[in-house]
Amino acid sequence: MIHDLCHDEAFLAVPSAPASSADLDIARDLLDTLIAHKEGCVGMAANMIGVSKRIIAFLDGAEHYTVMLNPVILKKEEPYSTEEGCLSLTGVRKTKRYRKIKVQWQNEAMQTRLKTYTDFTAEIIQHEVDHCDGILI
């Protein structure tokens, strides 16, 4: 189900609660909402659709979408400065990102996964994990 986007900065600034298997419908709704906004968006966190759970969805490459429950960035390498926009916020903001990150998360079968991401995909994940942590950029 496609949800409206949340623009409430007070809500978005609150760290999200851990996700569980009971939240898989939220994960599917998040992915549906991301795909509905694919022309202007490459990633979303659940709080962007009004649900305070640690779930993100993002475009992983040219055509593949990935959903992560409880993502945690374990390692960051090669810092750089960039500017990012967000569908939940107005304007573009400067931020620090890392070209290479190692992420641990649970997939939709609640299996723990670990993977290293680089470049633009790494930037997307960092932005969405910031959302989960209540960090507005």
C-alpha positions in Angstrom: 0.0 0.0 0.0 1.3 3.5 -0.9 1.4 5.9 2.0 1.5 9.7 2.2 4.9 11.1 3.1 5.6 12.5 6.6 6.9 16.1 6.7 6.7 16.5 10.5 10.3 17.3 11.6 9.5 16.7 15.2 8.4 13.1 14.4 11.3 12.6 12.0 13.8 13.7 14.6 12.9 10.8 17.0 15.0 7.6 16.7 13.0 4.7 15.4 12.2 1.5 17.4 13.7 -1.8 16.3 11.7 -3.7 13.7 10.5 -7.3 14.1 8.8 -9.9 11.9 5.5 -8.2 12.9 6.6 -5.2 10.9 6.9 -7.0 7.5 3.7 -5.3 6.2 5.3 -1.9 7.0 8.4 -3.0 5.0 6.2 -3.9 2.0 4.3 -0.6 2.2 7.6 1.3 2.4 8.8 -0.4 -0.7 5.5 0.2 -2.5 5.7 3.9 -1.6 9.4 4.2 -2.7 8.5 2.6 -6.1 5.6 5.0 -6.4 8.1 7.9 -6.0 10.9 6.3 -8.1 11.1 9.3 -10.5 12.4 11.5 -7.7 13.6 9.2 -4.9 16.1 6.4 -4.5 15.6 5.5 -0.8 13.2 5.8 2.1 13.0 5.0 5.8 9.8 3.9 7.5 9.5 7.2 9.5 9.1 8.9 6.1 5.7 7.2 5.8 4.8 7.9 9.4 6.0 4.6 11.1 8.8 4.9 13.6 10.5 1.5 12.9 14.1 0.8 11.8 13.3 -0.2 8.2 14.7 1.2 5.0 14.2 0.5 1.3 16.5 1.7 -1.5 17.4 1.3 -5.1 20.4 -1.0 -5.1 21.8 -0.6 -8.6 19.9 0.2 -11.7 16.8 -1.9 -11.2 17.0 -3.9 -7.9 15.4 -2.7 -4.6 16.6 -3.8 -1.2 14.7 -3.7 2.1 16.7 -3.7 5.4 15.3 -4.2 8.8 17.4 -2.9 11.7 20.3 -1.7 9.6 23.5 -0.7 11.4 26.6 0.8 9.8 29.5 -1.1 11.3 32.4 0.5 9.4 32.9 3.7 7.4 35.8 4.6 5.1 36.8 7.4 2.8 34.8 10.5 4.0 33.7 13.2 1.6 31.3 16.2 1.6 28.1 16.2 -0.4 24.7 17.8 -0.7 21.5 15.8 -0.4 17.8 16.4 -0.7 14.9 14.5 0.9 11.3 14.0 0.0 10.3 14.6 3.6 12.2 17.9 3.9 12.6 21.0 1.8 15.8 22.1 0.2 19.2 20.6 -0.1 21.6 20.3 2.8 25.4 19.7 3.1 26.5 16.6 4.9 29.5 14.3 5.4 29.3 10.8 3.9 31.6 7.8 3.4 32.4 6.1 0.0 32.6 2.7 1.6 30.4 1.3 4.4 29.9 -2.1 6.0 26.2 -2.7 7.0 24.5 -5.4 9.1 20.8 -5.8 8.8 18.0 -8.4 8.8 16.2 -9.3 5.6 12.5 -10.0 5.2 13.0 -13.6 6.5 14.6 -12.0 9.6 18.0 -13.5 8.7 21.0 -11.4 9.6 23.1 -10.2 6.6 26.4 -8.3 6.3 27.6 -6.5 3.2 29.9 -3.8 2.1 28.5 -1.0 -0.1 30.2 1.7 -2.0 29.7 5.0 -3.8 26.1 6.2 -4.4 24.4 3.1 -2.9 26.5 3.7 0.3 25.4 7.3 0.3 21.7 6.3 0.0 22.0 3.8 2.9 23.7 6.4 5.1 20.9 8.9 4.5 18.2 6.4 5.3 20.0 5.1 8.5 20.3 8.7 9.6 16.5 8.8 9.3 16.3 5.7 11.5 18.5 7.4 14.0 16.4 10.6 14.0 19.1 12.6 12.3 17.7 15.3 9.9 20.1 16.5 7.3 
